[in-house]
Structure formats: structure tokens, C-alpha cells
Amino acid sequence: MASLRIFGVLLLLRQTSASAIDVSSRPYGTCKSLDIPVFATAPSAIYDIPRVDNDLQATAWAIFDATRSTPHNVKSIIKNTTTSATFNIHAQLCIPRDSKKSDILHIATHGVHYDSRYWDSKYQPESHSYVNAALKAGYSILTYDRLGVGQSDIPDAYTVVQAPLEQEILRQLTLMARNGTLYNFAEKAKPASAAFKALPKPRKIVHVGHSFGSFLTSAFIANYGALSDGALITGYLLTQFLASSGSTTFNVEYAATSNPPYKRPSGYVVAQKSGIQNVFFAGDLKTAYTPALLDYGNEIKQPVPIAEFASAFWLIGRKGLDFKAPIQYLLPEFDFYVCRGDCNNLANITALYESYPNATDIEVAIQPNTGHALPLHNNATAGFQVSFDFLTRHGL
């Protein structure tokens, strides 16, 4: 049994220290950083994947992962295990000044090679921060660093950070939001802020995903549909082209010795700048994004634990009978990782309804002249508005 024991009291002390330096006033609301102790138990496995302890092995792993005969299913499992532990999850909760939709909470889950900063660009935030756009639209929003990423705990890359556990962490965060524990935790975290005082628990929760975060969100609403009031799925569509470009596209290197190096153990890889461009950026070079946006996208990249890739199959193809809410698939037009560079006319609405037969509405929207990382493109705010308009039409 893979196990990592972290005591809640220590996490609370860490949370208090971290949040003391980060309560930020935004043009349309207030945000507070939190380190949240989350207890989670989930099935895990020992997978038949190579070790990565240097750059040579990082490239060899990417080739192994992308090889067409490499199994990405239960055939890759050597031994089934269970992971049960309390993990520190770094998060940011933002509350809008406009109270009209403040009782609707977005829970946003980022994808691979990024952390929660994906949703909250510090580069020209008025044009590229989904967090700021959500606050302007009147929504509350929780973003968080997935396990193994950013300021959250960094456990073993082979046996701990796996898809079922990450889905369970998303479930626990959702339950905390629904029962009021999350807001109570935010209110008590130092320093005190009037914006977080005596907040009522959310009336509705919208789950938002990007890339691997959309893998997780799609599986979550399939498995726990009653816990969600709506979903925005970005950078993800289950077709024969999804991830068909392979892990070699990321041009990975060993995170611990990259330039700059990351404090990561064995099994964590990070994309080189060329890999960031390959996967996350696309469109007309003169109009879709700027060199500065690519530089920023490379600056905020994060390492990835390789068992995440080995275990991702657990999230695919789930059928959500209990999900009775609207879903929007927002596809960047030229998403290379999802659509091999052209998402036009690729979605099959009938197949999507087969996955979520009781969804109240399923919409597929194409955002023109954008790549996989929508917020890091020039027309990001237009894409955000497409999603907000969809939610408004459904009372969200």
C-alpha cells in the first residue's frame, strides 16, 4: 500500500503561514491563498513504466509512452494498490464584489505542465486571467494546484500521483465547498479579510477543466454527477486524435536538473520551451499570440509525474447517468494535442449525449485562432465570455 502520512495540524500551521503573505485585492474582487489539508483514499497501482533520473531517461520515457504498442490500460499494471493519506493542496479562493452570482462557485482544475497560475495570468491579467474574468462576471472561483504540482505536496511520481487519487481530491474539495467547510476554512485563515467573513456556502458549483484537468472533470461529473451544477470542458474532446501526437511532443527533460532546476524527486519531467509551443500555442503567428505570451507560458510551466500519464486511462469513457446539468466543450480551433491541429467539425454531439444522456444541454463551441492554452492567446477574453454566456443561458 502506497502511503504518505501528513498530519492536519502541521498543514494548518503551514496554511496559516502561507496565506499570511497573500490576500490580494483585484479590480472585481478579493483572493486569498490557502493550503488545505485534504484526506483522500483511492485505488492506485504499480505500473510497468521506466524510471526517469536524467535527461536521457526522460526522452526514453516519452518515446516509451508514445510507442503505439505500449499499453495504456490495465495491461500496464504490475500490482494493484491503494493510496490513503492527507495531502496539502495549495489553492486560491476568490470572491467577487458583485454579489449577483457570488453564490455560484467555479472549481477550476488545470492540466499537465502547468499549475493553477494557468487560470490566473499575471501577464496582462485584464486580457488573460480567467480568474479576473470570472470575478468581473460576478462568480466566485476556486483554483488549486493538483497533487504533485506547484505549491501542493510533491509525492512519489510512480506510486502516488495517479488519476484516481486526483479525482478523489477534486471530490473532497467539492464536498468541502458544498457543506461550507471550505468557506469556513478560508474565513479563519490568517490574515483576516472582510471579504471572507461569514460567507454562505455556494448555492451552485460549476466544474471547469483544462486538458488533463478536463480528463478529471469529465470523469468526475460522470462518477459524481449529483455534485455538479454545470461543467466547462476546455482543451479536451474524446476522439481518435486526443493525445495522438504523443508525449514526445512535449520535448521533456528531467525536472531536477533542468534549467532552472525544480525541487522534484525521480520520475518528474518538464517540457522544454519548444515543447510548450508545440502543445499549448497555435494559430496565426501574427495574430494568435505574442512572443511575450509564449515566454510567460514557458515561465510558469511545471513538472509532471509520469504515473499521471500511465493512469489517465481510468478517467476515459465514463458514462454519467446522474449528471443532469449543462456542459460546454470549448475547443481552441487549432488545438494540436486534442485535435491534431484542427478542431472544426470534429465533435460528435450524439456521442457526447451517449456519455451524458441526462445532461440538460451539451454545447460545442470553437474559439477561433487559438491553441491548447486558451488563456495565453490574444482573444482569450472572448473565449471566456462564450462560456459565461452559456452559463447565463442556463441560470448559472
C-alpha positions as CSV (number, residue, x, y, z in Angstrom):
1,M,0.0,0.0,0.0
2,A,1.4,3.4,-1.0
3,S,1.0,5.7,1.9
4,L,2.0,9.3,2.8
5,R,1.1,10.5,6.3
6,I,0.9,14.2,6.8
7,F,-0.8,15.4,10.0
8,G,-3.6,18.0,9.6
9,V,-2.3,20.2,12.4
10,L,1.0,20.7,10.7
11,L,-0.8,21.5,7.5
12,L,-2.9,24.1,9.3
13,L,0.3,25.7,10.6
14,R,1.7,25.7,7.1
15,Q,-1.5,27.1,5.7
16,T,-1.6,30.0,8.2
17,S,2.0,30.9,7.3
18,A,1.5,30.8,3.5
19,S,-1.8,32.7,3.5
20,A,-0.3,35.5,5.6
21,I,1.5,36.8,2.6
22,D,-1.2,36.5,0.0
23,V,-4.6,38.2,0.3
24,S,-4.9,40.2,-2.9
25,S,-7.4,42.8,-3.9
26,R,-8.5,42.6,-7.5
27,P,-10.4,45.0,-9.7
28,Y,-13.5,42.9,-9.2
29,G,-13.0,41.0,-6.0
30,T,-10.6,39.6,-3.4
31,C,-8.5,36.5,-3.4
32,K,-6.9,34.5,-0.6
33,S,-4.3,31.8,-0.8
34,L,-4.9,28.6,1.2
35,D,-3.1,25.4,1.9
36,I,-5.9,22.9,2.5
37,P,-5.4,19.5,4.2
38,V,-7.3,17.0,2.1
39,F,-7.7,13.4,3.2
40,A,-8.2,11.1,0.2
41,T,-8.3,7.3,-0.4
42,A,-8.2,5.9,-3.9
43,P,-7.2,2.8,-5.9
44,S,-3.6,3.0,-7.2
45,A,-1.2,0.7,-8.9
46,I,2.4,-0.1,-9.6
47,Y,2.8,0.4,-13.4
48,D,5.2,-1.1,-15.8
49,I,6.9,2.2,-16.7
50,P,10.6,3.1,-16.9
51,R,12.3,5.2,-14.2
52,V,13.4,8.7,-15.0
53,D,16.5,10.1,-13.3
54,N,18.2,12.1,-16.0
55,D,17.5,13.8,-19.3
56,L,18.4,10.7,-21.4
57,Q,15.8,8.6,-19.4
58,A,13.3,11.4,-19.7
59,T,13.4,11.3,-23.5
60,A,13.4,7.5,-23.4
61,W,10.2,7.6,-21.2
62,A,8.5,9.9,-23.7
63,I,9.3,7.6,-26.6
64,F,8.1,4.6,-24.5
65,D,4.9,6.4,-23.6
66,A,4.2,7.4,-27.2
67,T,5.0,4.0,-28.7
68,R,1.9,2.6,-30.3
69,S,2.3,-0.9,-28.8
70,T,2.8,0.5,-25.2
71,P,-0.4,-0.4,-23.3
72,H,-2.3,2.4,-21.7
73,N,-4.8,0.3,-19.8
74,V,-4.9,-2.4,-17.1
75,K,-2.3,-4.4,-19.0
76,S,0.4,-1.9,-17.8
77,I,-0.4,-2.8,-14.2
78,I,2.1,-4.9,-12.2
79,K,0.3,-4.7,-8.9
80,N,-2.9,-3.0,-7.7
81,T,-2.5,-1.0,-4.5
82,T,-4.3,1.7,-2.5
83,T,-3.2,5.1,-1.5
84,S,-4.6,6.7,1.6
85,A,-3.2,9.9,3.1
86,T,-3.8,13.5,4.0
87,F,-2.3,15.8,1.3
88,N,-1.6,19.5,1.4
89,I,-3.4,21.2,-1.6
90,H,-2.5,24.7,-2.4
91,A,-5.4,26.8,-3.5
92,Q,-6.8,30.2,-4.1
93,L,-10.3,31.3,-3.3
94,C,-11.6,34.5,-4.9
95,I,-14.9,36.2,-4.0
96,P,-16.4,38.9,-6.3
97,R,-17.5,42.4,-5.2
98,D,-20.6,42.0,-7.3
99,S,-23.0,39.7,-5.3
100,K,-25.4,38.8,-8.1
101,K,-23.6,35.5,-8.9
102,S,-21.3,35.2,-5.9
103,D,-23.2,32.2,-4.7
104,I,-22.1,30.3,-7.8
105,L,-18.6,28.8,-7.3
106,H,-16.3,27.7,-10.2
107,I,-13.9,25.0,-9.2
108,A,-11.1,25.1,-11.9
109,T,-8.7,22.2,-12.5
110,H,-5.6,22.8,-14.6
111,G,-3.8,20.4,-16.9
112,V,-0.4,18.9,-17.2
113,H,2.8,21.1,-17.4
114,Y,1.0,23.9,-15.5
115,D,-0.3,24.7,-12.0
116,S,-3.2,26.9,-11.0
117,R,-1.5,30.0,-12.4
118,Y,-2.8,28.8,-15.8
119,W,-6.1,30.3,-14.7
120,D,-4.7,33.5,-13.3
121,S,-2.2,35.1,-15.6
122,K,0.0,37.8,-14.1
123,Y,0.9,38.9,-17.6
124,Q,-1.7,41.4,-18.7
125,P,-4.3,39.9,-16.4
126,E,-7.1,42.1,-17.7
127,S,-6.8,40.1,-21.0
128,H,-5.6,36.7,-19.9
129,S,-6.7,35.9,-16.4
130,Y,-9.8,33.6,-16.2
131,V,-9.9,34.3,-12.5
132,N,-10.3,38.1,-13.1
133,A,-12.8,37.5,-15.9
134,A,-14.9,35.2,-13.6
135,L,-14.8,37.8,-10.8
136,K,-15.9,40.5,-13.3
137,A,-18.8,38.3,-14.3
138,G,-19.7,38.0,-10.6
139,Y,-18.6,34.4,-10.0
140,S,-16.7,33.1,-7.0
141,I,-13.8,30.8,-8.1
142,L,-11.5,28.2,-6.5
143,T,-8.3,27.3,-8.3
144,Y,-5.9,24.8,-7.0
145,D,-2.5,23.2,-7.7
146,R,-3.1,19.5,-8.4
147,L,-1.2,17.0,-6.4
148,G,2.5,16.9,-7.4
149,V,2.3,20.4,-8.9
150,G,3.1,23.9,-7.8
151,Q,2.9,24.5,-4.1
152,S,0.8,21.4,-3.3
153,D,2.5,18.3,-1.9
154,I,5.0,16.5,-4.2
155,P,4.7,12.8,-3.5
156,D,6.2,9.8,-5.4
157,A,5.8,10.2,-9.1
158,Y,5.4,6.4,-9.7
159,T,3.1,5.1,-7.0
160,V,1.1,8.1,-5.5
161,V,0.3,10.8,-8.0
162,Q,-2.2,9.0,-10.2
163,A,-5.5,9.8,-11.8
164,P,-8.0,8.1,-9.4
165,L,-6.4,9.8,-6.4
166,E,-6.6,13.2,-8.2
167,Q,-10.2,12.6,-9.0
168,E,-10.9,11.9,-5.3
169,I,-9.1,15.1,-4.2
170,L,-11.4,17.0,-6.6
171,R,-14.4,15.3,-5.0
172,Q,-13.2,16.2,-1.5
173,L,-12.7,19.8,-2.4
174,T,-16.2,19.8,-3.9
175,L,-17.7,18.3,-0.8
176,M,-15.9,20.9,1.3
177,A,-17.4,23.7,-0.8
178,R,-20.9,22.2,-0.7
179,N,-21.0,21.7,3.1
180,G,-19.5,25.1,3.9
181,T,-16.2,23.7,5.3
182,L,-14.1,25.4,2.6
183,Y,-15.5,28.9,3.2
184,N,-15.2,28.4,7.0
185,F,-11.6,27.4,6.5
186,A,-11.0,30.5,4.3
187,E,-12.5,32.8,6.9
188,K,-10.3,31.5,9.7
189,A,-7.1,31.5,7.7
190,K,-4.9,34.5,8.5
191,P,-4.8,37.3,7.8
192,A,-8.5,38.2,8.4
193,S,-10.3,39.7,5.5
194,A,-13.8,41.2,5.5
195,A,-14.5,39.6,2.1
196,F,-14.4,36.1,3.5
197,K,-16.3,36.8,6.7
198,A,-19.4,34.6,7.3
199,L,-19.8,33.6,3.7
200,P,-22.8,31.4,2.9
201,K,-21.9,28.1,1.3
202,P,-22.3,28.1,-2.5
203,R,-25.7,27.6,-4.0
204,K,-24.3,26.2,-7.2
205,I,-21.0,24.7,-8.3
206,V,-19.6,24.8,-11.8
207,H,-16.7,22.5,-12.6
208,V,-14.1,23.9,-15.1
209,G,-11.3,21.9,-16.6
210,H,-8.4,22.3,-19.0
211,S,-6.5,19.4,-20.7
212,F,-5.8,16.7,-18.1
213,G,-7.9,18.8,-15.7
214,S,-10.7,18.2,-18.2
215,F,-10.0,14.5,-18.2
216,L,-10.5,14.7,-14.4
217,T,-13.6,17.0,-14.7
218,S,-15.2,14.8,-17.3
219,A,-14.7,11.6,-15.2
220,F,-15.8,13.5,-12.0
221,I,-19.2,14.6,-13.4
222,A,-19.7,11.1,-14.8
223,N,-19.0,9.4,-11.5
224,Y,-20.4,12.1,-9.2
225,G,-22.9,13.9,-11.3
226,A,-25.1,15.0,-8.4
227,L,-22.2,17.1,-7.0
228,S,-22.1,19.4,-10.1
229,D,-24.4,22.0,-11.4
230,G,-22.6,22.6,-14.7
231,A,-19.3,21.9,-16.5
232,L,-17.0,23.8,-18.8
233,I,-14.6,21.4,-20.6
234,T,-11.7,23.1,-22.3
235,G,-8.8,21.6,-24.2
236,Y,-10.4,18.1,-24.3
237,L,-12.5,16.0,-26.6
238,L,-12.6,12.2,-26.7
239,T,-11.8,11.3,-30.3
240,Q,-9.2,9.2,-32.1
241,F,-6.9,12.3,-32.2
242,L,-6.8,13.0,-28.5
243,A,-3.1,12.9,-27.4
244,S,-2.3,11.1,-30.7
245,S,0.7,13.4,-31.1
246,G,2.3,11.6,-28.2
247,S,4.4,12.6,-25.2
248,T,7.5,13.2,-27.4
249,T,5.7,16.4,-28.5
250,F,6.4,17.9,-25.0
251,N,10.2,17.6,-25.6
252,V,10.7,16.8,-21.9
253,E,13.8,16.8,-19.7
254,Y,14.4,15.6,-16.1
255,A,12.9,18.2,-13.8
256,A,15.5,18.0,-11.1
257,T,18.4,19.0,-13.4
258,S,16.6,21.2,-15.9
259,N,17.5,24.9,-16.3
260,P,16.3,26.2,-13.9
261,P,16.1,23.0,-11.8
262,Y,12.9,22.1,-9.9
263,K,12.9,20.5,-6.4
264,R,11.4,17.2,-7.6
265,P,12.3,13.6,-7.0
266,S,12.7,10.8,-9.5
267,G,10.0,10.5,-12.2
268,Y,9.1,14.1,-12.7
269,V,9.7,15.6,-16.2
270,V,9.2,19.1,-17.5
271,A,8.6,20.4,-21.0
272,Q,11.3,22.4,-22.8
273,K,10.2,25.7,-24.3
274,S,9.8,24.2,-27.7
275,G,7.5,21.6,-26.2
276,I,5.4,24.3,-24.6
277,Q,5.0,25.9,-28.1
278,N,4.3,22.5,-29.7
279,V,1.4,21.6,-27.5
280,F,0.0,24.8,-26.0
281,F,0.3,27.5,-28.7
282,A,-1.2,27.7,-32.2
283,G,-2.8,29.9,-34.7
284,D,-1.6,32.7,-37.0
285,L,1.8,33.8,-35.7
286,K,0.9,37.4,-36.4
287,T,-2.4,37.5,-34.6
288,A,-3.0,34.5,-32.3
289,Y,-0.3,35.1,-29.6
290,T,2.8,37.1,-29.0
291,P,6.4,36.1,-28.2
292,A,5.8,37.6,-24.7
293,L,2.8,35.2,-24.1
294,L,4.9,32.2,-25.2
295,D,7.7,33.4,-22.8
296,Y,5.2,33.7,-20.0
297,G,3.7,30.3,-20.8
298,N,7.2,28.9,-20.5
299,E,8.0,30.8,-17.4
300,I,5.1,29.3,-15.4
301,K,5.4,25.7,-16.6
302,Q,5.5,22.9,-14.1
303,P,6.9,19.4,-13.9
304,V,4.7,16.3,-14.4
305,P,4.8,13.0,-12.5
306,I,4.9,10.2,-15.2
307,A,2.4,7.9,-13.5
308,E,-0.2,10.5,-14.3
309,F,0.1,9.5,-17.9
310,A,0.1,5.8,-17.1
311,S,-3.1,6.1,-15.1
312,A,-5.0,8.5,-17.2
313,F,-7.0,5.7,-18.9
314,W,-9.0,5.3,-15.7
315,L,-10.7,8.7,-16.5
316,I,-11.7,8.0,-20.1
317,G,-15.1,6.7,-21.3
318,R,-17.1,7.0,-18.2
319,K,-20.9,7.3,-18.6
320,G,-22.6,9.8,-16.4
321,L,-26.2,8.9,-15.8
322,D,-26.5,11.1,-12.7
323,F,-25.3,14.3,-14.4
324,K,-28.3,16.4,-15.0
325,A,-26.8,19.8,-15.8
326,P,-25.4,21.7,-18.8
327,I,-21.9,21.0,-20.3
328,Q,-20.0,23.2,-22.7
329,Y,-17.0,21.9,-24.6
330,L,-14.9,24.9,-25.5
331,L,-12.3,23.9,-28.2
332,P,-9.5,26.0,-29.4
333,E,-9.7,26.0,-33.1
334,F,-6.1,24.8,-33.7
335,D,-5.6,22.6,-30.7
336,F,-2.8,20.3,-31.7
337,Y,-2.8,18.0,-28.7
338,V,-6.6,17.3,-28.8
339,C,-7.5,17.7,-32.5
340,R,-4.1,17.3,-34.2
341,G,-4.4,21.0,-35.1
342,D,-8.0,21.3,-36.4
343,C,-11.0,21.0,-34.1
344,N,-13.5,22.2,-36.7
345,N,-16.3,19.7,-37.3
346,L,-14.7,17.1,-35.1
347,A,-17.2,16.8,-32.2
348,N,-20.0,14.3,-32.3
349,I,-22.9,15.6,-30.3
350,T,-24.7,12.3,-30.4
351,A,-21.7,10.5,-28.9
352,L,-21.4,13.2,-26.2
353,Y,-25.1,12.7,-25.2
354,E,-24.4,9.0,-25.0
355,S,-21.8,9.8,-22.4
356,Y,-24.1,12.1,-20.5
357,P,-27.6,11.1,-21.5
358,N,-29.4,13.2,-18.9
359,A,-27.4,16.4,-19.4
360,T,-29.8,19.4,-19.8
361,D,-27.7,20.7,-22.7
362,I,-24.4,19.9,-24.4
363,E,-22.8,22.6,-26.5
364,V,-19.6,22.5,-28.5
365,A,-18.0,25.9,-29.2
366,I,-14.9,26.6,-31.3
367,Q,-12.8,29.6,-30.3
368,P,-11.1,30.9,-33.4
369,N,-7.3,31.3,-33.9
370,T,-6.3,29.8,-30.6
371,G,-4.3,26.8,-29.4
372,H,-4.5,24.4,-26.5
373,A,-3.8,27.1,-23.8
374,L,-6.7,29.4,-24.5
375,P,-5.9,32.0,-21.8
376,L,-2.5,32.6,-23.3
377,H,-3.8,33.7,-26.6
378,N,-4.9,37.1,-27.8
379,N,-8.6,36.5,-27.9
380,A,-8.8,34.8,-24.5
381,T,-11.4,37.1,-23.1
382,A,-13.7,36.4,-26.0
383,G,-13.4,32.7,-25.2
384,F,-14.2,33.3,-21.5
385,Q,-17.3,35.3,-22.5
386,V,-18.5,32.4,-24.7
387,S,-18.5,30.2,-21.6
388,F,-20.1,32.8,-19.3
389,D,-22.9,33.4,-21.9
390,F,-23.5,29.7,-22.0
391,L,-23.8,29.5,-18.2
392,T,-26.1,32.5,-18.1
393,R,-28.5,30.9,-20.5
394,H,-28.8,28.0,-18.1
395,G,-29.3,30.1,-15.0
396,L,-25.7,29.9,-13.8
